[in-house]
């Protein structure tokens, strides 16, 4: 079942339950999916839907950090609830050790040996981890392993 189909079903359930949080989050994600479909000019693949969902989650995480830095706990709490809600649509996130192992394997595959190969490694590893790990964590591991 596609993400959009799942969202439509959950939207109906949220409407019946009068769940305002779910309604708002689902509508925002559906709007982003529609915008992406219009931009691309064709129906979205499952991979495209995952990209849009990942973007929505990333935006909320970044906003959460900004609000936390500004001591706006009320907004931080709201974004935490939205992130918890969105987590059920995202693929299971890999552990730190699993990400590190995939990065190590990718470094070996591409024959990287120094920080000069950073872009080559990131280009090879990100498609493997798309939606399964935060890019900042992958970036951290690549830098750490290449600087040894």
N, C-alpha and C positions, 0 to 999 in steps of 0.2 A: 504494500500500500504506500502510495507516495506521501510525502510530507504534507502537501496541500490537501489531500483527501483526509488525512488524519486531523489536520487543523479544522477543516470544515465540520467533521463529526464532533470534535471537541468544542467548537464554537456553538453548535446546537445544544450540547450538554450544558455549557456555561450559561447560555441564555436561559435555559429552563431553570437552572439553579440560582440565577441572578448573581453570578460570581463576577464582580466588576474587574478584579485583577486579571482573571483568565480572559475575559472579553477584551480588555485593553491590549494585553500582550498578544493574543492571537490575531487581533485586527492589525496590529503593527507589523507582525511577521507576514501576514497575508498581503499587506500593502507593499512590503519590501519584495515579496515574491512576484507580485504583479508588476511592479516597477522594473524588476530584473527581466521579466518575460518581455515587456515592451521594449526595453533597451536591446535585448538580444534578438528580438524579432522572431522568436520561435518558442515552442514549449520547452520548459526547463527539464533537464535530466535530473536524476537523483543526485548526481554530483553537484550540479548547479544549485539545487535546493539546499544541499549541505553547506555550500559556500555562503549562501545568503544567511542561513541560520547561524553559521560561525561568525559572520560579520555582525549580526544582531547581538550575539553574546559578547563579542569583543567590545562593541560600542558601550554596552551596559557596564562591563568591567572597567573600562576607562573612565566612564562617567562616575562610577562608584568611587574610584580612587580620587578623582577631583573633588567630589562632595566630601569625602572623608578628610581630605587635606583642608577643606574650608569649614570643618566642624559642623556639617549639616547632616546630623545623624538621622533626621526624619527622612531625608532623601536617600541616604545610604540604606536605611531599612527597606524602603520601597523597592530599590534596585535589587537588594538581596532576595526579596520575594519574587521579583521578576526572573532573576537568574535561576532560582530554584525551580520555578515553573518551566523555564526554557530547557533546563537540564534533561527533562524527560524526553525531549525531541532529539537531543544531540546524541551521537554515538558515545559509548562508554569511553571515558578518558583513560589513557595509558598511564601507568605509574611512572615515577621519575626514573626508576631503574630500567624499565622497559624502553623508555625514550632513549636513555643513554646507550643501551645495547643496540638499538636500531641505528643511532648516529654512528656508533663505533663500526658497525657492519658496513654502513654506507661509506664511511671514510676509507675503509679497506677496498670496497668495490671501485671507487673512483680513483684510488691511488693518491689521495691527498696526503701532503706531508707538512704543510705549513699554513700560516694564516693567509697566504696568497691564494690558496685553494678554497677559501671560505665560501665564495659565491658558488663555486662548482658543487661543493658539498650541500649547501642549503638548497640549491636547485634540484639536487637528486633526492634529498631526504624529505622535503616538504610534501611532495605528492604521496609519499608512503604514510605520512602522519596526518594528512588532511582531515581535520575535524576530530582527530583523536588526541591531539596534544596542542597546547598553546605554543604559538610561534616563538614567544619570548623564552620559554623553557628550552625549546630546540636550539635557539640561537645561543643560549648560555652554554649548553653542552657542546655544541660545535666549537665555540671559541675556546672552551676549557680543554677539549681534546686536541685541537690543532695547535695550541700554544705550548703543549708538552714537548 
